């Protein structure tokens, strides 16, 4: 059960940082930090 919780939290953080465009930044946090050059999709994580 703890393993599932950890996996869910990791997915949440991944989505928040790589996929979600933030209103004030107008890009994802990873794009703002220079870690990504585009908005990622779920397919990018699964491949």
C-alpha positions as CSV (number, residue, x, y, z in Angstrom):
1,X,0.0,0.0,0.0
2,X,2.8,2.4,0.8
3,X,4.4,1.6,-2.6
4,X,1.2,2.6,-4.4
5,X,1.1,5.9,-2.4
6,X,4.7,6.7,-3.4
7,X,3.9,5.9,-7.0
8,X,0.8,8.2,-7.0
9,X,2.8,11.0,-5.4
10,X,5.6,10.6,-8.0
11,X,3.0,10.8,-10.8
12,X,1.5,13.9,-9.3
13,X,4.8,15.7,-9.1
14,X,5.8,14.6,-12.6
15,X,2.5,16.0,-13.9
16,X,2.8,19.2,-12.0
17,X,6.3,19.9,-13.1
18,X,6.4,18.6,-16.7
19,X,2.8,18.8,-18.0
20,X,0.9,21.5,-16.2
21,X,1.3,25.0,-17.6
22,X,1.2,27.4,-14.7
23,X,-0.8,30.6,-15.0
24,X,2.0,33.0,-13.7
25,X,4.8,31.3,-15.6
26,X,2.9,30.5,-18.8
27,X,5.1,27.4,-19.1
28,X,5.8,24.4,-17.0
29,X,8.2,24.7,-14.0
30,X,10.7,22.4,-15.8
31,X,10.6,24.5,-18.9
32,X,11.2,27.6,-16.7
33,X,14.1,25.9,-15.0
34,X,15.6,24.8,-18.3
35,X,15.1,21.1,-17.7
36,X,12.6,20.6,-20.5
37,X,12.1,22.3,-23.9
38,X,8.5,21.4,-24.4
39,X,5.3,20.3,-22.6
40,X,5.4,16.6,-22.0
41,X,2.6,14.2,-22.7
42,X,1.6,11.0,-20.8
43,X,3.0,9.0,-23.8
44,X,6.4,10.5,-23.1
45,X,6.5,9.1,-19.6
46,X,5.2,5.7,-20.7
47,X,7.7,5.2,-23.6
